Amino acid sequence: MAQSAVTVRIDSEVKSQFDALCEQFGMSANTAFNIFVNAVVRSRSIPFPIKSAPSALELFMQQRNVAESSSEPELSLEEINNEIRAARKVIRKHKAQK
C-alpha cells in the first residue's frame, strides 16, 4: 500500500512528553499517530469526547445554581449595579488594549 507523509506542528515540550509516553508504551510517535488515524477512520469519529466551551446560558445556569446553594446574603440593587459598572470598566479597558 502506498504511504503518504504528514507533517504536524506541535509544541516542543508536549512533543517531548508524547515521545516519552510512546516509548513507555513500546511504540514510536509515528505508530501512535497511525493507531489514532486508523481508529478515526474505523469508527468515523474522534475516539474521545471533544467539548466546546460552555455557552453563555450554561455559564449563567452554573452561576445561578451556585448562588441558589450559597449561604451568602443576596446583593442589593446598588451592589449589583456597582458590580456591573466594574465589569464594564474591565471590558472597556481590555478592548482598549487590543
CNS distance restraints for C-alpha pairs under 8 A (distance, minus, plus):
assign (resid  10 and name CA) (resid  14 and name CA) 6.95 0.50 0.50
assign (resid  10 and name CA) (resid  15 and name CA) 6.36 0.50 0.50
assign (resid  11 and name CA) (resid  15 and name CA) 6.15 0.50 0.50
assign (resid  12 and name CA) (resid  16 and name CA) 6.24 0.50 0.50
assign (resid  13 and name CA) (resid  17 and name CA) 6.32 0.50 0.50
assign (resid  14 and name CA) (resid  18 and name CA) 6.02 0.50 0.50
assign (resid  15 and name CA) (resid  19 and name CA) 5.96 0.50 0.50
assign (resid  16 and name CA) (resid  20 and name CA) 6.18 0.50 0.50
assign (resid  17 and name CA) (resid  21 and name CA) 6.24 0.50 0.50
assign (resid  18 and name CA) (resid  22 and name CA) 6.09 0.50 0.50
assign (resid  18 and name CA) (resid  29 and name CA) 7.23 0.50 0.50
assign (resid  19 and name CA) (resid  23 and name CA) 6.13 0.50 0.50
assign (resid  19 and name CA) (resid  28 and name CA) 7.04 0.50 0.50
assign (resid  19 and name CA) (resid  29 and name CA) 5.84 0.50 0.50
assign (resid  20 and name CA) (resid  24 and name CA) 6.35 0.50 0.50
assign (resid  21 and name CA) (resid  25 and name CA) 6.28 0.50 0.50
assign (resid  22 and name CA) (resid  26 and name CA) 6.25 0.50 0.50
assign (resid  22 and name CA) (resid  27 and name CA) 5.28 0.50 0.50
assign (resid  22 and name CA) (resid  28 and name CA) 5.64 0.50 0.50
assign (resid  22 and name CA) (resid  29 and name CA) 5.90 0.50 0.50
assign (resid  22 and name CA) (resid  32 and name CA) 7.03 0.50 0.50
assign (resid  23 and name CA) (resid  27 and name CA) 5.47 0.50 0.50
assign (resid  23 and name CA) (resid  28 and name CA) 6.25 0.50 0.50
assign (resid  27 and name CA) (resid  31 and name CA) 6.07 0.50 0.50
assign (resid  27 and name CA) (resid  32 and name CA) 6.87 0.50 0.50
assign (resid  28 and name CA) (resid  32 and name CA) 6.39 0.50 0.50
assign (resid  29 and name CA) (resid  33 and name CA) 6.17 0.50 0.50
assign (resid  30 and name CA) (resid  34 and name CA) 6.25 0.50 0.50
assign (resid  31 and name CA) (resid  35 and name CA) 6.18 0.50 0.50
assign (resid  32 and name CA) (resid  36 and name CA) 6.26 0.50 0.50
assign (resid  33 and name CA) (resid  37 and name CA) 6.10 0.50 0.50
assign (resid  34 and name CA) (resid  38 and name CA) 6.02 0.50 0.50
assign (resid  35 and name CA) (resid  39 and name CA) 6.12 0.50 0.50
assign (resid  36 and name CA) (resid  40 and name CA) 6.27 0.50 0.50
assign (resid  36 and name CA) (resid  47 and name CA) 7.99 0.50 0.50
assign (resid  37 and name CA) (resid  41 and name CA) 6.24 0.50 0.50
assign (resid  38 and name CA) (resid  42 and name CA) 5.93 0.50 0.50
assign (resid  39 and name CA) (resid  43 and name CA) 5.98 0.50 0.50
assign (resid  39 and name CA) (resid  44 and name CA) 7.92 0.50 0.50
assign (resid  39 and name CA) (resid  46 and name CA) 7.79 0.50 0.50
assign (resid  39 and name CA) (resid  47 and name CA) 6.80 0.50 0.50
assign (resid  40 and name CA) (resid  44 and name CA) 5.31 0.50 0.50
assign (resid  40 and name CA) (resid  45 and name CA) 5.22 0.50 0.50
assign (resid  40 and name CA) (resid  46 and name CA) 5.38 0.50 0.50
assign (resid  40 and name CA) (resid  47 and name CA) 6.44 0.50 0.50
assign (resid  41 and name CA) (resid  45 and name CA) 7.27 0.50 0.50
assign (resid  43 and name CA) (resid  47 and name CA) 7.54 0.50 0.50
assign (resid  46 and name CA) (resid  50 and name CA) 7.94 0.50 0.50
assign (resid  54 and name CA) (resid  58 and name CA) 5.76 0.50 0.50
assign (resid  54 and name CA) (resid  59 and name CA) 6.26 0.50 0.50
assign (resid  55 and name CA) (resid  59 and name CA) 6.26 0.50 0.50
assign (resid  56 and name CA) (resid  60 and name CA) 6.06 0.50 0.50
assign (resid  57 and name CA) (resid  61 and name CA) 6.10 0.50 0.50
assign (resid  58 and name CA) (resid  62 and name CA) 6.16 0.50 0.50
assign (resid  59 and name CA) (resid  63 and name CA) 6.21 0.50 0.50
assign (resid  60 and name CA) (resid  64 and name CA) 6.00 0.50 0.50
assign (resid  61 and name CA) (resid  65 and name CA) 6.10 0.50 0.50
assign (resid  62 and name CA) (resid  66 and name CA) 6.29 0.50 0.50
assign (resid  63 and name CA) (resid  67 and name CA) 6.08 0.50 0.50
assign (resid  64 and name CA) (resid  68 and name CA) 6.06 0.50 0.50
assign (resid  65 and name CA) (resid  69 and name CA) 6.23 0.50 0.50
assign (resid  66 and name CA) (resid  70 and name CA) 6.08 0.50 0.50
assign (resid  75 and name CA) (resid  79 and name CA) 5.78 0.50 0.50
assign (resid  75 and name CA) (resid  80 and name CA) 6.22 0.50 0.50
assign (resid  76 and name CA) (resid  80 and name CA) 6.27 0.50 0.50
assign (resid  77 and name CA) (resid  81 and name CA) 6.15 0.50 0.50
assign (resid  78 and name CA) (resid  82 and name CA) 6.16 0.50 0.50
assign (resid  79 and name CA) (resid  83 and name CA) 6.28 0.50 0.50
assign (resid  80 and name CA) (resid  84 and name CA) 6.27 0.50 0.50
assign (resid  81 and name CA) (resid  85 and name CA) 6.15 0.50 0.50
assign (resid  82 and name CA) (resid  86 and name CA) 6.18 0.50 0.50
assign (resid  83 and name CA) (resid  87 and name CA) 6.13 0.50 0.50
assign (resid  84 and name CA) (resid  88 and name CA) 6.11 0.50 0.50
assign (resid  85 and name CA) (resid  89 and name CA) 6.12 0.50 0.50
assign (resid  86 and name CA) (resid  90 and name CA) 6.37 0.50 0.50
assign (resid  87 and name CA) (resid  91 and name CA) 6.25 0.50 0.50
assign (resid  88 and name CA) (resid  92 and name CA) 6.10 0.50 0.50
assign (resid  89 and name CA) (resid  93 and name CA) 6.14 0.50 0.50
assign (resid  90 and name CA) (resid  94 and name CA) 6.08 0.50 0.50
assign (resid  91 and name CA) (resid  95 and name CA) 6.15 0.50 0.50
assign (resid  92 and name CA) (resid  96 and name CA) 6.09 0.50 0.50
assign (resid  93 and name CA) (resid  97 and name CA) 6.37 0.50 0.50
assign (resid  94 and name CA) (resid  98 and name CA) 6.80 0.50 0.50
